Amino acid sequence: MIVVDTNIIGYLFFSSERSEMAERTLRKDRDWTAPVLWRSEFRNVLALYMRKGIVNLPQAQQMMTAAMELMGGREYEVSSYEVLRLTSESHCSAYDCEFVAVASELKIPLITVDKQVLRTFPAVAVSLHEFVVK
């Protein structure tokens, strides 16, 4: 099991230079988890892409449904205290610290491309590239 941030989930649904790496990550470990926050972040991405005309409402709904099926049953509420503690010890956002908190609590890696998270939390954060090539 691994924690993935919303960017990694997004790479599966929107073609980018990192999409293949996200697919390889999924083949390597299918048990993805995240804080419940990922849903709001992903919906926000979908809303942005709808406004830009990249996807329409039915496509966005289909992507959201597929993403929820992928993550279903492996979403976690996190302790506000822990998120605030992590933010007080770093310059990372509370949003990013939710993912770090889940990874720390479950003692599993957080897969991310966020450079600040990778630098600040090397005990749990692993780059997408590093995870795939290991």
C-alpha positions as CSV (number, residue, x, y, z in Angstrom):
1,M,0.0,0.0,0.0
2,I,1.2,3.5,-0.8
3,V,-0.2,7.0,-0.3
4,V,-0.5,9.0,-3.5
5,D,-1.1,12.7,-3.7
6,T,-3.8,14.2,-6.0
7,N,-1.3,14.9,-8.8
8,I,-0.5,11.2,-9.1
9,I,-4.2,10.3,-9.3
10,G,-4.7,13.1,-11.9
11,Y,-1.9,11.7,-14.1
12,L,-3.9,8.6,-14.6
13,F,-6.8,10.6,-16.0
14,F,-5.2,13.4,-17.9
15,S,-2.5,12.8,-20.4
16,S,0.9,14.3,-19.4
17,E,4.6,13.5,-19.5
18,R,4.0,11.8,-16.1
19,S,1.0,9.6,-17.1
20,E,3.1,6.6,-18.0
21,M,4.9,6.8,-14.6
22,A,1.6,6.9,-12.8
23,E,0.4,3.9,-14.7
24,R,3.6,2.1,-13.9
25,T,3.2,3.0,-10.2
26,L,-0.3,1.5,-10.3
27,R,1.0,-1.7,-11.8
28,K,3.7,-1.9,-9.2
29,D,1.2,-1.3,-6.3
30,R,-2.5,-1.2,-6.8
31,D,-3.4,-0.4,-3.2
32,W,-3.4,3.4,-3.3
33,T,-4.6,5.5,-0.4
34,A,-5.0,9.1,0.5
35,P,-6.7,11.5,2.9
36,V,-10.3,12.2,2.0
37,L,-9.1,15.6,0.9
38,W,-8.0,14.1,-2.4
39,R,-11.6,14.2,-3.6
40,S,-12.0,17.9,-3.2
41,E,-8.6,18.5,-4.8
42,F,-9.5,16.3,-7.8
43,R,-12.9,17.9,-8.2
44,N,-11.1,21.3,-8.3
45,V,-8.9,20.0,-11.1
46,L,-11.9,18.7,-13.0
47,A,-13.7,22.0,-12.5
48,L,-10.7,23.9,-13.9
49,Y,-10.5,21.6,-16.9
50,M,-14.2,22.0,-17.6
51,R,-13.8,25.8,-17.5
52,K,-10.9,25.5,-20.0
53,G,-13.0,23.3,-22.3
54,I,-10.7,20.3,-21.9
55,V,-13.5,18.1,-20.6
56,N,-17.3,18.4,-20.4
57,L,-19.5,17.7,-17.4
58,P,-20.3,14.0,-18.3
59,Q,-16.5,13.4,-18.9
60,A,-15.6,15.0,-15.6
61,Q,-18.3,13.0,-13.8
62,Q,-17.0,9.8,-15.4
63,M,-13.4,10.6,-14.3
64,M,-14.5,11.3,-10.8
65,T,-16.4,8.1,-10.6
66,A,-13.5,6.1,-11.9
67,A,-11.1,7.9,-9.5
68,M,-13.4,7.1,-6.5
69,E,-13.5,3.5,-7.5
70,L,-9.7,3.4,-7.7
71,M,-9.4,4.9,-4.2
72,G,-12.6,3.5,-2.6
73,G,-12.3,2.1,0.8
74,R,-8.8,3.4,1.3
75,E,-9.4,7.0,2.2
76,Y,-8.5,8.4,5.6
77,E,-9.6,11.2,7.9
78,V,-6.5,12.8,9.4
79,S,-5.9,14.4,12.8
80,S,-6.1,18.1,12.7
81,Y,-3.5,18.3,15.4
82,E,-1.1,16.2,13.3
83,V,-1.6,18.3,10.2
84,L,-1.1,21.5,12.2
85,R,2.0,20.0,13.9
86,L,3.4,19.1,10.5
87,T,2.7,22.6,9.1
88,S,4.2,24.2,12.1
89,E,7.5,22.4,11.5
90,S,7.6,23.1,7.7
91,H,6.7,25.5,5.0
92,C,4.3,23.0,3.4
93,S,0.6,23.7,3.1
94,A,-1.9,22.0,5.3
95,Y,-3.2,20.3,2.2
96,D,0.2,18.7,1.6
97,C,0.6,17.8,5.2
98,E,-2.6,15.8,5.2
99,F,-1.0,13.4,2.7
100,V,2.2,13.3,4.9
101,A,0.1,12.6,8.0
102,V,-1.6,9.6,6.3
103,A,1.7,8.2,5.2
104,S,3.3,8.7,8.6
105,E,0.4,7.2,10.5
106,L,0.3,4.1,8.2
107,K,4.1,3.9,8.0
108,I,4.0,3.7,4.2
109,P,5.5,5.9,1.5
110,L,3.9,9.0,0.1
111,I,4.4,9.1,-3.7
112,T,4.6,12.6,-5.0
113,V,6.3,15.0,-7.4
114,D,6.1,17.9,-5.0
115,K,9.6,19.1,-4.5
116,Q,9.0,20.9,-1.3
117,V,7.3,17.8,0.3
118,L,10.1,15.6,-1.0
119,R,12.8,17.9,0.6
120,T,10.9,18.5,3.9
121,F,9.7,15.0,4.6
122,P,12.3,12.6,3.2
123,A,11.4,9.9,5.8
124,V,8.0,9.3,4.1
125,A,8.0,11.1,0.7
126,V,9.3,9.3,-2.4
127,S,9.4,10.8,-5.8
128,L,7.3,9.3,-8.5
129,H,10.3,8.5,-10.6
130,E,12.3,6.9,-7.7
131,F,9.3,4.7,-6.8
132,V,8.9,3.4,-10.4
133,V,12.6,2.7,-11.0
134,K,13.3,1.0,-7.6
